[in-house]
Amino acid sequence: MEKYISLQDFEDAATNVLAKPAMEYFRNGATEQQTLAENRLAFRRLRILPKCLMGITGADLRTTILGHEVSMPVGIAPSAMQKTAHHDGEVAIAKAAQAEGTIYTLSTASTCSIEEVASAAPDAIKWFQVYVFRDREVTRKLVMRAEKAGFKALLLTVDTPVFGIIRSDIRNSYAFAEHLKLANFVEYFSKSDNADDDMKDYVGKLFEKTLTWEDVKWLKSITKLPVIAKGILRAEDAVKAAEMGCSGILVSNHGARQLDGLPATIEVLPEVVDALKNYNVEVYMDGGVTTGNDVYKALALGAKMVLVGRPALWGLAVGGQAGVQRTLNILRTELESTVQIAGTPTVADITRDMVRHESSFRKL
């Protein structure tokens, strides 16, 4: 794994490992993919302004997330069907997060079950991504299983009344390998020949367009776990989520997979952070992070933690657990370098004045 020295190296290598439909499923975004590109490009328009002669003696990336200490402010975002990338799937990524002392988020649409992941990585800080389904009892049972398995928070996806249009998936007529199952839903189906097709159809029909903020309140009422609203891009929505009792906000555009033409998440992060300054709510972000510099910029603009999705999948595809750990180590090393050169050796030292938009500089 040492030959891979950047996250781009892993993405390039994953292209050679994964079948084209699988690679495009994980990599591509909605329709014209403008937002997919902007998620990365927006970071490039931000500049770091380092402080000099700060007497740096090292770097300390430790922080606390919802009361749990993590080794660095980088966690793993939820992504579906991870066994498509590697036969160990979600278990491998959870074990990598455990080894690196950070947070792993399991998708509802996972190919390893809640219980399998909990058993494989008992000491990891695990979050569970959940939807409020049309059949509330399905959601209730998933939440109860996550609580019993020791998960520490629920990541409620709020930006998916319907699925976005991914043109490559349509062109590829993309279907998952026959041996893969939506592991958290197996109990609902018999061992009939068409059980897998029935399962995917059933889960698709569970999604509910008519959800409102009252449904967030309902979710809060059935669990003792903190709820984090995932998919917030507007300041007023962040405030509503806080008022409904959410403990965290994940600024996210769903990896640019839902609606094209949205802003990059790093662009709206400061507005959301400012809107929540009078609330006891943590703010995280995902989308477009490919370097430790990107992580630094997000922290400077107010994120408590950054979550990465695709980079972990590239590491998984290339090297299983070891590949995921290598991607996390690359981000750790780059962030350690950045905080020291910038003169802000601890996470608490990283303030908004450390970053400015390129437009603020006088044109020569």
Secondary structure, 3 states (H helix, E strand, C coil): CCCCCCHHHHHHHHHHHCCHHHHHHHHCCCCCCHHHHHHHHHHHCEEECCCCCCCCCCCECCEEECCEEECCCEEECCCCCHHHCCCCHHHHHHHHHHHHCCEEEECCCCCCCHHHHHHHCCCCEEEEEECCCCCHHHHHHHHHHHHHCCCCEEEEECCCCCCCCCHHHHHCCCCCCCCCCCHHHHHHCCCCCCHHHHHHHHHHHHCCCCCCHHHHHHHHHCCCCCEEEEEECCHHHHHHHHHCCCCEEEECCHHHCCCCCCCCHHHHHHHHHHHCCCCCCEEEEECCCCCHHHHHHHHHCCCCEEEECHHHHHHHHHHHHHHHHHHHHHHHHHHHHHHHHCCCCEHHHCCHHHEEEHHHCCCC
